Amino acid sequence: MGIIIGGFQPAQVKQLTANHIAEITPDVIQRMPKETLKSFSDVQMTSFSTNQANAVTDAQYQYLDAAQRHVINKKATVEFKYTPGVSSHLQHLTLTSLLTVVMCAVFSQTS
């Protein structure tokens, strides 16, 4: 079921039971679109294991609502930091692409 869940619609995610959620591997959670992860209710997220909660990426975490973030914070052994107002398109930049943007800006100012 793991990889299939990435293609689920929100209504399908909401039907998952604790037993279904237990079958989702941390690797699948990391690859899950943030919209899919946000489809889980905070009550469903209480079924996440510590390993599943630790697998949530920073970009996914930023996309969750306050109740969902609270559950992840209680379950995870890693620290997440919510940054309100961070533009969602910046959350998807990789270090390489961010450095490229910075270098282009620097070179355009020196030209």
Rosetta blueprint (number, residue, H / E / L):
1 M L
2 G L
3 I H
4 I H
5 I H
6 G H
7 G H
8 F L
9 Q L
10 P H
11 A H
12 Q H
13 V H
14 K H
15 Q L
16 L L
17 T L
18 A H
19 N H
20 H H
21 I H
22 A H
23 E L
24 I L
25 T L
26 P H
27 D H
28 V H
29 I H
30 Q H
31 R H
32 M L
33 P L
34 K H
35 E H
36 T H
37 L H
38 K H
39 S H
40 F L
41 S L
42 D H
43 V H
44 Q H
45 M H
46 T L
47 S L
48 F L
49 S L
50 T H
51 N H
52 Q H
53 A H
54 N H
55 A L
56 V L
57 T L
58 D H
59 A H
60 Q H
61 Y H
62 Q H
63 Y H
64 L L
65 D L
66 A H
67 A H
68 Q H
69 R H
70 H H
71 V H
72 I H
73 N H
74 K H
75 K H
76 A L
77 T L
78 V L
79 E L
80 F L
81 K L
82 Y L
83 T L
84 P L
85 G L
86 V L
87 S L
88 S L
89 H L
90 L H
91 Q H
92 H H
93 L L
94 T L
95 L H
96 T H
97 S H
98 L H
99 L H
100 T H
101 V H
102 V H
103 M H
104 C H
105 A H
106 V H
107 F H
108 S H
109 Q H
110 T H
111 S L
